[in-house]
Amino acid sequence: MYLKTLHLRQFRNYFDQKVAFDAPKTILVGNNAQGKSNLLEAVELLSTLKSHRVGRDRDLILDSKPIGQIDATLERQTGQIDLALTLRSGGRRTLKLNGEPLRRHLDFLSVLNVVQFSCLDLDLVRGGPEGRRNWIDRLVIQLEPIYAHILQQYNQILRQRNALLKRSKEIRKAEFSESFDKMQFIGSETPEEQNIAEFPMPNAQCPMPHSQFPIPSSELALWDAQLATAGARVIRRRDRILERLMPLARKWHHSISGSAEVLDVKYEANIEVGAELIAKDNLEGVRQAFLEKIQKRAIAEQFQGTTLVGPHRDDITFTINNTPARQYASQGQQRTLVLALKLAELQLIEEVVGEAPLLLLDDVLAELDLSRQNQLLETIQERFQTLITTTHLGAFDTQWLRQTQILSVVAGQINRF
């Protein structure tokens, strides 16, 4: 696939800007905060309908105007495709494919496939679990667009269940406060002693009385069942994609490290589900394991007022030569690991989709030494259309400038360099 044109109107700091891409590689040169990353963000939105930088559409629209527009022309094996995304600060998005409005977002997803590699991805190893979950979710959406609906459904159920637990906690807190105000302390007992006697804290040996959870158990059980069903689907698809990605990443990592290191990637499910359940695609088995874990954490959830079980608390672990990368990997090893993951993403998307995705390199080449740059360049060649941002061309080896279009970006204006 090849992105031929991009037209941005009232998007980020672009008022009305058209760009034509006429080379396998395009380098966007400019100082910081000029709009280079904004252009790549627009391409990302056309691919996944999500931005990894913000969560609200009004933050993507220029100067709080009512709408922003992204249009693109894409060349695929099946022919030319026109994409259009309209963002509204106070309403729903509008999606068009070849000029026709789409009722379902799923029909727009994965028309344009991209792999993004930014300096933020270098925190993938040592950063928090949320970053790793977002990374795998973006990849799964590109390969299985239906996953966007599954993930949205899970998050909606999670919000409802959290609201129920929070409401229960607030009611219980109010009742406790009222009871405490009415307490009459007698004899030599201190208020602390009386409090302990009247309100023992629950534990594994002393389960919570039902009266301490004011929401009907049947109402919570309904949300438990829905959460387990949707959560099992999320876990299954994340794990399935990682199983396909892992051997590719391991191969790339072995090559980049000079055959000196062995990478392992593992999905750490919060529900302690057996690997054999996922391997056999046993959705019901995963669901039952989910419900069992919910029962084990019921008391803690009710007292904390939030859901403690589910894929929103899962993680992905990386090990190098059986050593946890998060704690012990050097900066060089982290860069090698993330580069291997990105190369594996390119390869996997190409295998599944049947066409090479776009590669977006956002201010990342300066973070890679010459050896890793050359490994990346040797892989992409002219096979993957690549958009690259940088503050100066001096960061590039001369090979990067071959068959390359160079554009200058200054305050939302793009011109040939």
C-alpha positions, 0 to 999 in steps of 0.5 A, a space after each residue: 500500500 502507498 499513501 499518495 496524498 494527505 489533506 489536513 484542514 483545521 487539524 492540530 496546527 494545520 489550517 489547510 495543508 495538502 501533501 503529495 508523497 512522491 518517493 518511498 521515503 519522506 523526511 519531515 524536517 523542522 524544529 520542535 513544535 512545528 507540526 511534524 508529529 501532528 502529520 504522523 498522528 493524522 496518518 495514525 488516526 486514519 489507520 486505527 481511529 485512535 491517537 496515542 497522544 490524546 483521547 479527546 477529538 476537541 484536542 485534535 482540532 485547530 483553535 477550538 474550531 467546531 470541526 477538523 478534517 483529514 482526507 487521504 488517497 491511498 493506493 492498494 493492490 485493489 486500486 485507489 481508495 479515498 479516506 475521509 475523517 471528520 472530527 467534531 469538538 461536540 459531536 460524533 465523527 463522520 467517516 467516508 470511504 470512496 466518498 460514501 459515508 460509513 455507518 460502522 467504524 469497523 469498515 474503516 479500520 485496517 484500510 490503511 495499515 501503519 507501524 509507528 515507532 517513536 521515541 515514546 516507544 523506547 519506554 515500552 520496556 521500562 514503562 508501566 503496563 498501560 503502555 504495553 497494553 496500548 501497544 498490543 491493542 493497537 496491533 490487534 486492531 490492525 489485524 482484527 478490526 472487530 477487536 476495536 468493538 470487543 475492547 470498547 465493549 469491555 471498557 464500557 462494562 468495566 466503567 459500569 461495574 466500577 461505578 457500581 462498586 464505587 457507589 456501594 463503597 460510598 453508601 457503606 462509608 456514609 452508613 459507617 459515619 452515621 453509626 459512628 456519630 451515634 455511638 455511645 462509649 461506656 466504661 474504660 474503653 477508648 473510642 479506638 477499642 470500641 471501634 475495633 469491637 463494633 466494626 471488625 475488618 474482614 479478611 480471609 478468615 472473617 468474610 464480609 457480612 452481606 449487609 456491608 455490601 448494600 448493592 444487591 448481589 444479583 446486580 453485581 453478578 450480572 456485571 461479573 458475567 458480562 465482564 468475564 465474557 468480554 474480558 475473555 475475548 480480549 485476553 484470547 485475542 491479545 495472546 493469539 497475536 503475541 503468539 504470532 509476533 513472538 517468533 518474528 521478534 525473537 528472530 529479529 532480536 537475534 539478528 540485531 544483537 549479533 546472535 548474542 541474545 535470546 528474547 522472550 515475550 510473554 503475556 501475563 494475564 491478571 486472571 492466572 489463566 492456564 496457557 493450555 486454555 488459550 492455546 486450545 482457544 477455550 473461551 469458556 475455560 478462560 471465562 470460568 477462570 475469570 469468574 473464579 478470580 473475581 470471587 477471590 478478590 470480591 472483598 478487596 474490590 468492595 472495600 476499594 470500590 474498583 475492579 481489580 480483575 481483568 485484562 485492564 490489569 494485564 501486562 507483557 513481560 520481556 526477558 533477554 537471556 532469561 533475565 527480566 528486561 524491565 529491571 536489568 536491560 541496558 539502554 542499548 538492549 532496550 533499543 534493540 528489543 523495541 526495534 526488533 518488536 517494530 520490525 516484527 510488527 511490519 513483517 506480521 502485518 505484511 503476512 496477514 494483510 498481504 501488503 506492506 504497511 506504512 512505517 512512521 518514524 517519529 523522531 526516533 532515528 537519533 536514538 538509534 546508533 548507526 548499526 541499528 539504523 542500518 539494520 532498519 534501513 536494510 529491512 525497509 529499503 523501498 519495500 515499506 513506504 516510510 515517513 520520518 520526522 527529524 530536527 536536522 538532516 545531520 542525524 542521517 547516514 547518506 543512505 537514508 537520503 537516497 530515493 527520499 523526498 525532503 519536506 520542511 515543516 514550519 508552523 503548520 506550513 509544509 514546503 519542499 526543502 
